[in-house]
């Protein structure tokens, strides 16, 4: 990705299930990686296995009329 550009991403969530009781809330975290669960990402575009120096990724979620965002949560009846 190029710095300063806005990209449309459609992410498929992992299969999971949580019960939210009345009054509970959720938090969404945006991250570049989930190490050690998944292979590390050095954010260089190169070989993530042999590189020793990474680049810090700055993630931003846009939520405006020009760049609308949404999160869809499926609901399963208990």
PyMOL Python script that loads the backbone (N, CA, C, O; Angstrom):
from pymol import cmd

cmd.read_pdbstr("""\
ATOM      1  N   UNK A   1       0.842  -1.180   0.000  1.00  0.00           N
ATOM      2  CA  UNK A   1       0.000   0.000   0.000  1.00  0.00           C
ATOM      3  C   UNK A   1       0.883   1.237   0.000  1.00  0.00           C
ATOM      4  O   UNK A   1       1.994   1.227   0.530  1.00  0.00           O
ATOM      5  N   UNK A   2       0.380   2.281  -0.591  1.00  0.00           N
ATOM      6  CA  UNK A   2       1.120   3.538  -0.658  1.00  0.00           C
ATOM      7  C   UNK A   2       0.681   4.471   0.463  1.00  0.00           C
ATOM      8  O   UNK A   2      -0.510   4.617   0.738  1.00  0.00           O
ATOM      9  N   UNK A   3       1.666   5.102   1.106  1.00  0.00           N
ATOM     10  CA  UNK A   3       1.393   6.039   2.186  1.00  0.00           C
ATOM     11  C   UNK A   3       0.518   7.184   1.683  1.00  0.00           C
ATOM     12  O   UNK A   3       0.759   7.737   0.610  1.00  0.00           O
ATOM     13  N   UNK A   4      -0.499   7.531   2.468  1.00  0.00           N
ATOM     14  CA  UNK A   4      -1.376   8.646   2.127  1.00  0.00           C
ATOM     15  C   UNK A   4      -2.573   8.276   1.272  1.00  0.00           C
ATOM     16  O   UNK A   4      -3.465   9.103   1.085  1.00  0.00           O
ATOM     17  N   UNK A   5      -2.619   7.051   0.743  1.00  0.00           N
ATOM     18  CA  UNK A   5      -3.759   6.625  -0.059  1.00  0.00           C
ATOM     19  C   UNK A   5      -4.768   5.904   0.814  1.00  0.00           C
ATOM     20  O   UNK A   5      -4.407   5.274   1.808  1.00  0.00           O
ATOM     21  N   UNK A   6      -6.029   5.999   0.439  1.00  0.00           N
ATOM     22  CA  UNK A   6      -7.108   5.320   1.150  1.00  0.00           C
ATOM     23  C   UNK A   6      -7.510   4.099   0.334  1.00  0.00           C
ATOM     24  O   UNK A   6      -7.720   4.194  -0.875  1.00  0.00           O
ATOM     25  N   UNK A   7      -7.614   2.968   0.990  1.00  0.00           N
ATOM     26  CA  UNK A   7      -7.947   1.717   0.323  1.00  0.00           C
ATOM     27  C   UNK A   7      -9.234   1.145   0.906  1.00  0.00           C
ATOM     28  O   UNK A   7      -9.487   1.253   2.106  1.00  0.00           O
ATOM     29  N   UNK A   8     -10.036   0.543   0.051  1.00  0.00           N
ATOM     30  CA  UNK A   8     -11.231  -0.154   0.509  1.00  0.00           C
ATOM     31  C   UNK A   8     -10.829  -1.595   0.805  1.00  0.00           C
ATOM     32  O   UNK A   8     -10.273  -2.283  -0.051  1.00  0.00           O
ATOM     33  N   UNK A   9     -11.114  -2.038   2.014  1.00  0.00           N
ATOM     34  CA  UNK A   9     -10.804  -3.404   2.415  1.00  0.00           C
ATOM     35  C   UNK A   9     -12.074  -4.092   2.881  1.00  0.00           C
ATOM     36  O   UNK A   9     -12.900  -3.505   3.579  1.00  0.00           O
ATOM     37  N   UNK A  10     -12.212  -5.331   2.487  1.00  0.00           N
ATOM     38  CA  UNK A  10     -13.291  -6.169   2.993  1.00  0.00           C
ATOM     39  C   UNK A  10     -12.608  -7.332   3.692  1.00  0.00           C
ATOM     40  O   UNK A  10     -11.962  -8.162   3.053  1.00  0.00           O
ATOM     41  N   UNK A  11     -12.754  -7.384   4.998  1.00  0.00           N
ATOM     42  CA  UNK A  11     -12.098  -8.406   5.801  1.00  0.00           C
ATOM     43  C   UNK A  11     -13.106  -9.432   6.266  1.00  0.00           C
ATOM     44  O   UNK A  11     -14.208  -9.091   6.695  1.00  0.00           O
ATOM     45  N   UNK A  12     -12.724 -10.672   6.178  1.00  0.00           N
ATOM     46  CA  UNK A  12     -13.581 -11.749   6.665  1.00  0.00           C
ATOM     47  C   UNK A  12     -13.155 -12.092   8.079  1.00  0.00           C
ATOM     48  O   UNK A  12     -12.001 -12.454   8.307  1.00  0.00           O
ATOM     49  N   UNK A  13     -14.065 -11.983   9.026  1.00  0.00           N
ATOM     50  CA  UNK A  13     -13.693 -12.307  10.399  1.00  0.00           C
ATOM     51  C   UNK A  13     -13.481 -13.801  10.572  1.00  0.00           C
ATOM     52  O   UNK A  13     -13.986 -14.618   9.802  1.00  0.00           O
ATOM     53  N   UNK A  14     -12.736 -14.127  11.585  1.00  0.00           N
ATOM     54  CA  UNK A  14     -12.543 -15.535  11.906  1.00  0.00           C
ATOM     55  C   UNK A  14     -13.799 -16.049  12.594  1.00  0.00           C
ATOM     56  O   UNK A  14     -14.565 -15.283  13.179  1.00  0.00           O
ATOM     57  N   UNK A  15     -13.989 -17.325  12.514  1.00  0.00           N
ATOM     58  CA  UNK A  15     -15.146 -17.922  13.172  1.00  0.00           C
ATOM     59  C   UNK A  15     -14.967 -17.853  14.677  1.00  0.00           C
ATOM     60  O   UNK A  15     -13.990 -18.363  15.224  1.00  0.00           O
ATOM     61  N   UNK A  16     -15.888 -17.240  15.314  1.00  0.00           N
ATOM     62  CA  UNK A  16     -15.863 -17.136  16.773  1.00  0.00           C
ATOM     63  C   UNK A  16     -17.282 -16.914  17.248  1.00  0.00           C
ATOM     64  O   UNK A  16     -18.183 -16.653  16.450  1.00  0.00           O
ATOM     65  N   UNK A  17     -17.470 -17.015  18.515  1.00  0.00           N
ATOM     66  CA  UNK A  17     -18.791 -16.808  19.072  1.00  0.00           C
ATOM     67  C   UNK A  17     -18.649 -16.219  20.465  1.00  0.00           C
ATOM     68  O   UNK A  17     -17.851 -16.691  21.275  1.00  0.00           O
ATOM     69  N   UNK A  18     -19.414 -15.208  20.728  1.00  0.00           N
ATOM     70  CA  UNK A  18     -19.434 -14.576  22.047  1.00  0.00           C
ATOM     71  C   UNK A  18     -20.865 -14.297  22.440  1.00  0.00           C
ATOM     72  O   UNK A  18     -21.718 -14.022  21.596  1.00  0.00           O
ATOM     73  N   UNK A  19     -21.113 -14.371  23.721  1.00  0.00           N
ATOM     74  CA  UNK A  19     -22.422 -14.011  24.233  1.00  0.00           C
ATOM     75  C   UNK A  19     -22.308 -12.630  24.874  1.00  0.00           C
ATOM     76  O   UNK A  19     -21.461 -12.401  25.737  1.00  0.00           O
ATOM     77  N   UNK A  20     -23.168 -11.720  24.441  1.00  0.00           N
ATOM     78  CA  UNK A  20     -23.197 -10.375  24.997  1.00  0.00           C
ATOM     79  C   UNK A  20     -24.503 -10.201  25.752  1.00  0.00           C
ATOM     80  O   UNK A  20     -25.580 -10.174  25.157  1.00  0.00           O
ATOM     81  N   UNK A  21     -24.397 -10.083  27.046  1.00  0.00           N
ATOM     82  CA  UNK A  21     -25.578  -9.877  27.874  1.00  0.00           C
ATOM     83  C   UNK A  21     -26.021  -8.419  27.761  1.00  0.00           C
ATOM     84  O   UNK A  21     -25.236  -7.564  27.352  1.00  0.00           O
ATOM     85  N   UNK A  22     -27.263  -8.131  28.118  1.00  0.00           N
ATOM     86  CA  UNK A  22     -27.714  -6.730  28.091  1.00  0.00           C
ATOM     87  C   UNK A  22     -26.762  -5.837  28.883  1.00  0.00           C
ATOM     88  O   UNK A  22     -26.369  -6.172  30.001  1.00  0.00           O
ATOM     89  N   UNK A  23     -26.403  -4.719  28.304  1.00  0.00           N
ATOM     90  CA  UNK A  23     -25.489  -3.778  28.940  1.00  0.00           C
ATOM     91  C   UNK A  23     -24.035  -3.991  28.576  1.00  0.00           C
ATOM     92  O   UNK A  23     -23.202  -3.125  28.842  1.00  0.00           O
ATOM     93  N   UNK A  24     -23.708  -5.127  27.971  1.00  0.00           N
ATOM     94  CA  UNK A  24     -22.328  -5.369  27.549  1.00  0.00           C
ATOM     95  C   UNK A  24     -22.007  -4.519  26.328  1.00  0.00           C
ATOM     96  O   UNK A  24     -22.910  -4.063  25.628  1.00  0.00           O
ATOM     97  N   UNK A  25     -20.738  -4.312  26.078  1.00  0.00           N
ATOM     98  CA  UNK A  25     -20.310  -3.583  24.884  1.00  0.00           C
ATOM     99  C   UNK A  25     -19.147  -4.329  24.254  1.00  0.00           C
ATOM    100  O   UNK A  25     -18.564  -5.224  24.865  1.00  0.00           O
ATOM    101  N   UNK A  26     -18.815  -3.952  23.022  1.00  0.00           N
ATOM    102  CA  UNK A  26     -17.705  -4.582  22.320  1.00  0.00           C
ATOM    103  C   UNK A  26     -16.659  -3.528  21.979  1.00  0.00           C
ATOM    104  O   UNK A  26     -16.954  -2.333  21.946  1.00  0.00           O
ATOM    105  N   UNK A  27     -15.449  -3.977  21.730  1.00  0.00           N
ATOM    106  CA  UNK A  27     -14.371  -3.101  21.298  1.00  0.00           C
ATOM    107  C   UNK A  27     -13.766  -3.714  20.042  1.00  0.00           C
ATOM    108  O   UNK A  27     -13.568  -4.927  19.976  1.00  0.00           O
ATOM    109  N   UNK A  28     -13.476  -2.891  19.057  1.00  0.00           N
ATOM    110  CA  UNK A  28     -12.835  -3.336  17.829  1.00  0.00           C
ATOM    111  C   UNK A  28     -11.407  -2.814  17.833  1.00  0.00           C
ATOM    112  O   UNK A  28     -11.176  -1.618  18.009  1.00  0.00           O
ATOM    113  N   UNK A  29     -10.457  -3.710  17.641  1.00  0.00           N
ATOM    114  CA  UNK A  29      -9.053  -3.326  17.577  1.00  0.00           C
ATOM    115  C   UNK A  29      -8.536  -3.553  16.166  1.00  0.00           C
ATOM    116  O   UNK A  29      -8.788  -4.601  15.571  1.00  0.00           O
ATOM    117  N   UNK A  30      -7.817  -2.580  15.631  1.00  0.00           N
ATOM    118  CA  UNK A  30      -7.218  -2.681  14.303  1.00  0.00           C
ATOM    119  C   UNK A  30      -5.724  -2.856  14.495  1.00  0.00           C
ATOM    120  O   UNK A  30      -5.075  -2.052  15.164  1.00  0.00           O
ATOM    121  N   UNK A  31      -5.186  -3.906  13.907  1.00  0.00           N
ATOM    122  CA  UNK A  31      -3.778  -4.230  14.094  1.00  0.00           C
ATOM    123  C   UNK A  31      -3.181  -4.724  12.786  1.00  0.00           C
ATOM    124  O   UNK A  31      -3.891  -5.247  11.928  1.00  0.00           O
ATOM    125  N   UNK A  32      -1.886  -4.555  12.641  1.00  0.00           N
ATOM    126  CA  UNK A  32      -1.198  -5.037  11.444  1.00  0.00           C
ATOM    127  C   UNK A  32      -0.820  -6.505  11.542  1.00  0.00           C
ATOM    128  O   UNK A  32      -0.503  -7.133  10.532  1.00  0.00           O
ATOM    129  N   UNK A  33      -0.851  -7.052  12.736  1.00  0.00           N
ATOM    130  CA  UNK A  33      -0.423  -8.433  12.886  1.00  0.00           C
ATOM    131  C   UNK A  33      -1.092  -9.069  14.092  1.00  0.00           C
ATOM    132  O   UNK A  33      -1.774  -8.409  14.876  1.00  0.00           O
ATOM    133  N   UNK A  34      -0.880 -10.348  14.213  1.00  0.00           N
ATOM    134  CA  UNK A  34      -1.374 -11.100  15.359  1.00  0.00           C
ATOM    135  C   UNK A  34      -0.315 -12.145  15.707  1.00  0.00           C
ATOM    136  O   UNK A  34      -0.617 -13.328  15.866  1.00  0.00           O
ATOM    137  N   UNK A  35       0.932 -11.683  15.824  1.00  0.00           N
ATOM    138  CA  UNK A  35       2.045 -12.575  16.144  1.00  0.00           C
ATOM    139  C   UNK A  35       1.989 -12.933  17.618  1.00  0.00           C
ATOM    140  O   UNK A  35       1.775 -12.031  18.427  1.00  0.00           O
ATOM    141  N   UNK A  36       2.160 -14.131  18.010  1.00  0.00           N
ATOM    142  CA  UNK A  36       2.692 -15.278  17.272  1.00  0.00           C
ATOM    143  C   UNK A  36       1.631 -16.185  16.651  1.00  0.00           C
ATOM    144  O   UNK A  36       1.965 -17.226  16.084  1.00  0.00           O
ATOM    145  N   UNK A  37       0.365 -15.804  16.749  1.00  0.00           N
ATOM    146  CA  UNK A  37      -0.677 -16.655  16.159  1.00  0.00           C
ATOM    147  C   UNK A  37      -0.477 -16.812  14.659  1.00  0.00           C
ATOM    148  O   UNK A  37      -0.683 -17.896  14.112  1.00  0.00           O
ATOM    149  N   UNK A  38      -0.078 -15.738  13.997  1.00  0.00           N
ATOM    150  CA  UNK A  38       0.203 -15.770  12.562  1.00  0.00           C
ATOM    151  C   UNK A  38       1.628 -15.299  12.335  1.00  0.00           C
ATOM    152  O   UNK A  38       2.228 -14.687  13.219  1.00  0.00           O
ATOM    153  N   UNK A  39       2.171 -15.577  11.171  1.00  0.00           N
ATOM    154  CA  UNK A  39       3.525 -15.132  10.850  1.00  0.00           C
ATOM    155  C   UNK A  39       3.642 -13.633  11.020  1.00  0.00           C
ATOM    156  O   UNK A  39       2.691 -12.895  10.762  1.00  0.00           O
ATOM    157  N   UNK A  40       4.813 -13.180  11.456  1.00  0.00           N
ATOM    158  CA  UNK A  40       5.040 -11.748  11.651  1.00  0.00           C
ATOM    159  C   UNK A  40       4.985 -11.021  10.319  1.00  0.00           C
ATOM    160  O   UNK A  40       5.186 -11.618   9.261  1.00  0.00           O
ATOM    161  N   UNK A  41       4.711  -9.728  10.385  1.00  0.00           N
ATOM    162  CA  UNK A  41       4.678  -8.870   9.203  1.00  0.00           C
ATOM    163  C   UNK A  41       5.587  -7.686   9.494  1.00  0.00           C
ATOM    164  O   UNK A  41       5.281  -6.860  10.353  1.00  0.00           O
ATOM    165  N   UNK A  42       6.706  -7.602   8.778  1.00  0.00           N
ATOM    166  CA  UNK A  42       7.677  -6.531   8.999  1.00  0.00           C
ATOM    167  C   UNK A  42       7.290  -5.227   8.299  1.00  0.00           C
ATOM    168  O   UNK A  42       7.965  -4.211   8.469  1.00  0.00           O
ATOM    169  N   UNK A  43       6.213  -5.247   7.516  1.00  0.00           N
ATOM    170  CA  UNK A  43       5.690  -4.071   6.818  1.00  0.00           C
ATOM    171  C   UNK A  43       6.668  -3.483   5.815  1.00  0.00           C
ATOM    172  O   UNK A  43       6.616  -2.288   5.523  1.00  0.00           O
ATOM    173  N   UNK A  44       7.560  -4.311   5.287  1.00  0.00           N
ATOM    174  CA  UNK A  44       8.535  -3.830   4.310  1.00  0.00           C
ATOM    175  C   UNK A  44       8.182  -4.247   2.886  1.00  0.00           C
ATOM    176  O   UNK A  44       8.685  -3.677   1.918  1.00  0.00           O
ATOM    177  N   UNK A  45       7.317  -5.239   2.773  1.00  0.00           N
ATOM    178  CA  UNK A  45       7.016  -5.784   1.445  1.00  0.00           C
ATOM    179  C   UNK A  45       8.037  -6.826   1.024  1.00  0.00           C
ATOM    180  O   UNK A  45       7.952  -7.379  -0.072  1.00  0.00           O
ATOM    181  N   UNK A  46       9.000  -7.092   1.892  1.00  0.00           N
ATOM    182  CA  UNK A  46      10.059  -8.057   1.571  1.00  0.00           C
ATOM    183  C   UNK A  46       9.816  -9.396   2.224  1.00  0.00           C
ATOM    184  O   UNK A  46       8.679  -9.786   2.487  1.00  0.00           O
ATOM    185  N   UNK A  47      10.904 -10.089   2.480  1.00  0.00           N
ATOM    186  CA  UNK A  47      10.882 -11.417   3.067  1.00  0.00           C
ATOM    187  C   UNK A  47      10.739 -11.301   4.584  1.00  0.00           C
ATOM    188  O   UNK A  47      11.695 -10.931   5.266  1.00  0.00           O
ATOM    189  N   UNK A  48       9.588 -11.604   5.106  1.00  0.00           N
ATOM    190  CA  UNK A  48       9.323 -11.458   6.537  1.00  0.00           C
ATOM    191  C   UNK A  48      10.096 -12.443   7.406  1.00  0.00           C
ATOM    192  O   UNK A  48      10.215 -12.234   8.613  1.00  0.00           O
ATOM    193  N   UNK A  49      10.621 -13.507   6.819  1.00  0.00           N
ATOM    194  CA  UNK A  49      11.285 -14.538   7.610  1.00  0.00           C
ATOM    195  C   UNK A  49      12.731 -14.197   7.942  1.00  0.00           C
ATOM    196  O   UNK A  49      13.194 -14.484   9.046  1.00  0.00           O
ATOM    197  N   UNK A  50      13.453 -13.586   6.998  1.00  0.00           N
ATOM    198  CA  UNK A  50      14.871 -13.344   7.230  1.00  0.00           C
ATOM    199  C   UNK A  50      15.193 -11.883   7.542  1.00  0.00           C
ATOM    200  O   UNK A  50      16.332 -11.579   7.895  1.00  0.00           O
ATOM    201  N   UNK A  51      14.239 -10.983   7.423  1.00  0.00           N
ATOM    202  CA  UNK A  51      14.500  -9.579   7.724  1.00  0.00           C
ATOM    203  C   UNK A  51      14.607  -9.382   9.231  1.00  0.00           C
ATOM    204  O   UNK A  51      13.941 -10.066  10.008  1.00  0.00           O
ATOM    205  N   UNK A  52      15.452  -8.438   9.630  1.00  0.00           N
ATOM    206  CA  UNK A  52      15.638  -8.192  11.054  1.00  0.00           C
ATOM    207  C   UNK A  52      15.086  -6.840  11.485  1.00  0.00           C
ATOM    208  O   UNK A  52      14.895  -6.612  12.680  1.00  0.00           O
ATOM    209  N   UNK A  53      14.827  -5.943  10.550  1.00  0.00           N
ATOM    210  CA  UNK A  53      14.290  -4.628  10.886  1.00  0.00           C
ATOM    211  C   UNK A  53      12.956  -4.418  10.186  1.00  0.00           C
ATOM    212  O   UNK A  53      12.817  -4.634   8.982  1.00  0.00           O
ATOM    213  N   UNK A  54      11.993  -3.996  10.970  1.00  0.00           N
ATOM    214  CA  UNK A  54      10.673  -3.745  10.414  1.00  0.00           C
ATOM    215  C   UNK A  54      10.377  -2.262  10.340  1.00  0.00           C
ATOM    216  O   UNK A  54      11.150  -1.430  10.816  1.00  0.00           O
ATOM    217  N   UNK A  55       9.263  -1.953   9.745  1.00  0.00           N
ATOM    218  CA  UNK A  55       8.779  -0.584   9.630  1.00  0.00           C
ATOM    219  C   UNK A  55       7.471  -0.498  10.420  1.00  0.00           C
ATOM    220  O   UNK A  55       6.610  -1.369  10.290  1.00  0.00           O
ATOM    221  N   UNK A  56       7.322   0.530  11.224  1.00  0.00           N
ATOM    222  CA  UNK A  56       6.100   0.708  12.003  1.00  0.00           C
ATOM    223  C   UNK A  56       4.946   1.036  11.059  1.00  0.00           C
ATOM    224  O   UNK A  56       5.060   1.923  10.213  1.00  0.00           O
ATOM    225  N   UNK A  57       3.846   0.320  11.208  1.00  0.00           N
ATOM    226  CA  UNK A  57       2.654   0.579  10.401  1.00  0.00           C
ATOM    227  C   UNK A  57       1.713   1.480  11.198  1.00  0.00           C
ATOM    228  O   UNK A  57       1.493   1.263  12.390  1.00  0.00           O
ATOM    229  N   UNK A  58       1.173   2.471  10.542  1.00  0.00           N
ATOM    230  CA  UNK A  58       0.206   3.372  11.162  1.00  0.00           C
ATOM    231  C   UNK A  58      -1.143   3.111  10.500  1.00  0.00           C
ATOM    232  O   UNK A  58      -1.371   3.508   9.357  1.00  0.00           O
ATOM    233  N   UNK A  59      -2.035   2.439  11.230  1.00  0.00           N
ATOM    234  CA  UNK A  59      -3.344   2.085  10.702  1.00  0.00           C
ATOM    235  C   UNK A  59      -4.344   3.183  11.014  1.00  0.00           C
ATOM    236  O   UNK A  59      -4.300   3.802  12.078  1.00  0.00           O
ATOM    237  N   UNK A  60      -5.238   3.413  10.081  1.00  0.00           N
ATOM    238  CA  UNK A  60      -6.280   4.415  10.290  1.00  0.00           C
ATOM    239  C   UNK A  60      -7.557   3.925   9.627  1.00  0.00           C
ATOM    240  O   UNK A  60      -7.542   3.476   8.480  1.00  0.00           O
ATOM    241  N   UNK A  61      -8.653   4.014  10.351  1.00  0.00           N
ATOM    242  CA  UNK A  61      -9.956   3.657   9.803  1.00  0.00           C
ATOM    243  C   UNK A  61     -10.699   4.957   9.519  1.00  0.00           C
ATOM    244  O   UNK A  61     -10.902   5.774  10.417  1.00  0.00           O
ATOM    245  N   UNK A  62     -11.097   5.141   8.283  1.00  0.00           N
ATOM    246  CA  UNK A  62     -11.837   6.336   7.893  1.00  0.00           C
ATOM    247  C   UNK A  62     -13.326   6.072   8.078  1.00  0.00           C
ATOM    248  O   UNK A  62     -13.804   4.975   7.789  1.00  0.00           O
ATOM    249  N   UNK A  63     -14.049   7.059   8.552  1.00  0.00           N
ATOM    250  CA  UNK A  63     -15.495   6.909   8.744  1.00  0.00           C
ATOM    251  C   UNK A  63     -16.140   8.270   8.493  1.00  0.00           C
ATOM    252  O   UNK A  63     -16.437   9.022   9.422  1.00  0.00           O
ATOM    253  N   UNK A  64     -16.344   8.558   7.223  1.00  0.00           N
ATOM    254  CA  UNK A  64     -16.936   9.825   6.817  1.00  0.00           C
ATOM    255  C   UNK A  64     -17.898   9.562   5.662  1.00  0.00           C
ATOM    256  O   UNK A  64     -18.059   8.422   5.227  1.00  0.00           O
ATOM    257  N   UNK A  65     -18.521  10.602   5.180  1.00  0.00           N
ATOM    258  CA  UNK A  65     -19.403  10.453   4.018  1.00  0.00           C
ATOM    259  C   UNK A  65     -18.616   9.982   2.809  1.00  0.00           C
ATOM    260  O   UNK A  65     -19.095   9.147   2.041  1.00  0.00           O
ATOM    261  N   UNK A  66     -17.416  10.509   2.635  1.00  0.00           N
ATOM    262  CA  UNK A  66     -16.577  10.126   1.491  1.00  0.00           C
ATOM    263  C   UNK A  66     -16.025   8.712   1.659  1.00  0.00           C
ATOM    264  O   UNK A  66     -15.931   7.961   0.689  1.00  0.00           O
ATOM    265  N   UNK A  67     -15.662   8.353   2.881  1.00  0.00           N
ATOM    266  CA  UNK A  67     -15.096   7.035   3.165  1.00  0.00           C
ATOM    267  C   UNK A  67     -15.895   6.361   4.286  1.00  0.00           C
ATOM    268  O   UNK A  67     -15.438   6.308   5.428  1.00  0.00           O
ATOM    269  N   UNK A  68     -17.076   5.851   3.963  1.00  0.00           N
ATOM    270  CA  UNK A  68     -17.893   5.225   5.009  1.00  0.00           C
ATOM    271  C   UNK A  68     -17.300   3.887   5.446  1.00  0.00           C
ATOM    272  O   UNK A  68     -16.683   3.180   4.649  1.00  0.00           O
ATOM    273  N   UNK A  69     -17.492   3.558   6.688  1.00  0.00           N
ATOM    274  CA  UNK A  69     -17.043   2.283   7.242  1.00  0.00           C
ATOM    275  C   UNK A  69     -18.216   1.615   7.943  1.00  0.00           C
ATOM    276  O   UNK A  69     -19.158   2.271   8.387  1.00  0.00           O
ATOM    277  N   UNK A  70     -18.134   0.308   8.028  1.00  0.00           N
ATOM    278  CA  UNK A  70     -19.169  -0.411   8.754  1.00  0.00           C
ATOM    279  C   UNK A  70     -18.610  -1.697   9.305  1.00  0.00           C
ATOM    280  O   UNK A  70     -17.647  -2.251   8.774  1.00  0.00           O
ATOM    281  N   UNK A  71     -19.208  -2.160  10.352  1.00  0.00           N
ATOM    282  CA  UNK A  71     -18.892  -3.460  10.923  1.00  0.00           C
ATOM    283  C   UNK A  71     -20.194  -4.220  11.006  1.00  0.00           C
ATOM    284  O   UNK A  71     -21.167  -3.737  11.586  1.00  0.00           O
ATOM    285  N   UNK A  72     -20.218  -5.406  10.431  1.00  0.00           N
ATOM    286  CA  UNK A  72     -21.417  -6.240  10.466  1.00  0.00           C
ATOM    287  C   UNK A  72     -21.185  -7.397  11.419  1.00  0.00           C
ATOM    288  O   UNK A  72     -20.215  -8.144  11.286  1.00  0.00           O
ATOM    289  N   UNK A  73     -22.063  -7.531  12.357  1.00  0.00           N
ATOM    290  CA  UNK A  73     -21.984  -8.620  13.316  1.00  0.00           C
ATOM    291  C   UNK A  73     -23.206  -9.508  13.167  1.00  0.00           C
ATOM    292  O   UNK A  73     -24.327  -9.059  13.402  1.00  0.00           O
ATOM    293  N   UNK A  74     -23.010 -10.759  12.780  1.00  0.00           N
ATOM    294  CA  UNK A  74     -24.159 -11.659  12.677  1.00  0.00           C
ATOM    295  C   UNK A  74     -24.695 -11.982  14.062  1.00  0.00           C
ATOM    296  O   UNK A  74     -23.940 -12.090  15.028  1.00  0.00           O
ATOM    297  N   UNK A  75     -25.995 -12.133  14.139  1.00  0.00           N
ATOM    298  CA  UNK A  75     -26.653 -12.432  15.404  1.00  0.00           C
ATOM    299  C   UNK A  75     -27.291 -13.808  15.299  1.00  0.00           C
ATOM    300  O   UNK A  75     -28.030 -14.099  14.358  1.00  0.00           O
ATOM    301  N   UNK A  76     -26.996 -14.637  16.268  1.00  0.00           N
ATOM    302  CA  UNK A  76     -27.574 -15.972  16.349  1.00  0.00           C
ATOM    303  C   UNK A  76     -28.475 -16.002  17.557  1.00  0.00           C
ATOM    304  O   UNK A  76     -28.052 -15.675  18.665  1.00  0.00           O
ATOM    305  N   UNK A  77     -29.702 -16.389  17.350  1.00  0.00           N
ATOM    306  CA  UNK A  77     -30.657 -16.464  18.458  1.00  0.00           C
ATOM    307  C   UNK A  77     -30.222 -17.538  19.451  1.00  0.00           C
ATOM    308  O   UNK A  77     -29.800 -18.626  19.061  1.00  0.00           O
ATOM    309  N   UNK A  78     -30.330 -17.222  20.716  1.00  0.00           N
ATOM    310  CA  UNK A  78     -29.916 -18.137  21.779  1.00  0.00           C
ATOM    311  C   UNK A  78     -30.943 -19.224  21.967  1.00  0.00           C
ATOM    312  O   UNK A  78     -30.772 -20.094  22.820  1.00  0.00           O
TER     313      UNK A  78
END
""", "prot")
cmd.dss("prot")
cmd.show_as("cartoon", "prot")
cmd.util.cbc("prot")
cmd.orient("prot")
